[in-house]
Amino acid sequence: MNNFSKLKDLVMSLEGDFDKFYDKQNSAAGTRVRKGMQELKNMAQEIRTEVQNMKNTSGEAAGAKAAPAAKKAAPAAAKKAAPAKKK
């Protein structure tokens, strides 16, 4: 949950720069907005990776117990086609 707080703080810290850029056309504020949005993108990717890893880790433990047994492969002889008949 700590990541969510960081995410909210970052968005809230950019509010003033958004206002300055869009309302007052301050180009330096636009640069800060772009930099903040890049940080937001990187943070979002880190959170996505963390969530996926946690999901996969918890899924592996449960999946190992509940996974059905794999079917055995048929013998190689049974897979071969019958030879064509000669007339």
C-alpha positions as CSV (number, residue, x, y, z in Angstrom):
1,M,0.0,0.0,0.0
2,N,3.0,2.2,0.4
3,N,3.4,2.5,-3.4
4,F,-0.2,3.8,-3.7
5,S,0.7,6.6,-1.3
6,K,3.7,7.5,-3.3
7,L,1.7,7.5,-6.4
8,K,-0.9,9.9,-4.9
9,D,1.8,12.2,-3.5
10,L,3.4,12.4,-6.9
11,V,0.2,13.3,-8.7
12,M,-0.7,15.9,-6.0
13,S,2.7,17.5,-6.3
14,L,2.2,18.1,-10.0
15,E,-1.1,19.9,-9.5
16,G,0.5,23.4,-9.3
17,D,2.6,22.8,-12.4
18,F,-0.4,21.6,-14.3
19,D,-2.2,24.8,-13.4
20,K,0.7,27.0,-14.3
21,F,1.2,25.3,-17.7
22,Y,-2.4,25.1,-18.9
23,D,-3.7,28.3,-17.4
24,K,-0.7,30.6,-17.6
25,Q,1.2,28.9,-20.5
26,N,4.4,28.7,-18.3
27,S,6.7,26.5,-20.4
28,A,9.0,25.7,-17.4
29,A,6.0,24.2,-15.6
30,G,5.3,22.1,-18.7
31,T,8.8,20.7,-18.4
32,R,8.2,19.8,-14.8
33,V,4.9,18.2,-15.8
34,R,6.6,16.1,-18.4
35,K,9.3,15.0,-16.0
36,G,6.6,14.1,-13.3
37,M,4.6,12.2,-15.9
38,Q,7.7,10.2,-16.8
39,E,8.2,9.4,-13.1
40,L,4.6,8.4,-12.9
41,K,5.0,6.1,-15.8
42,N,8.1,4.4,-14.3
43,M,6.4,4.1,-10.9
44,A,3.3,2.5,-12.6
45,Q,5.5,0.0,-14.4
46,E,7.2,-1.0,-11.1
47,I,3.9,-1.4,-9.4
48,R,2.6,-3.6,-12.3
49,T,5.7,-5.8,-12.1
50,E,5.4,-6.1,-8.4
51,V,1.7,-7.0,-8.6
52,Q,2.3,-9.6,-11.3
53,N,5.2,-11.2,-9.4
54,M,3.0,-11.4,-6.2
55,K,0.2,-12.9,-8.2
56,N,2.4,-15.5,-9.9
57,T,4.1,-16.4,-6.6
58,S,0.8,-17.0,-4.8
59,G,-0.6,-18.8,-7.9
60,E,2.3,-21.2,-8.0
61,A,1.8,-22.4,-4.5
62,A,-2.0,-23.0,-5.0
63,G,-1.5,-24.3,-8.6
64,A,1.0,-26.9,-7.6
65,K,-1.5,-28.6,-5.4
66,A,-4.5,-28.3,-7.7
67,A,-2.9,-28.9,-11.0
68,P,-4.2,-32.0,-12.8
69,A,-1.8,-34.8,-13.7
70,A,-0.5,-34.5,-17.3
71,K,-1.5,-37.2,-19.7
72,K,1.1,-39.6,-20.8
73,A,2.2,-39.5,-24.4
74,A,1.0,-42.3,-26.6
75,P,3.8,-44.7,-27.7
76,A,5.5,-43.8,-30.9
77,A,4.2,-46.9,-32.7
78,A,0.6,-45.9,-32.1
79,K,1.1,-42.5,-33.6
80,K,2.4,-43.8,-37.0
81,A,0.0,-44.0,-39.8
82,A,-0.8,-47.4,-41.3
83,P,1.1,-48.2,-44.5
84,A,-0.8,-47.7,-47.7
85,K,-2.2,-50.9,-49.3
86,K,-0.9,-51.9,-52.7
87,K,-3.2,-53.2,-55.4
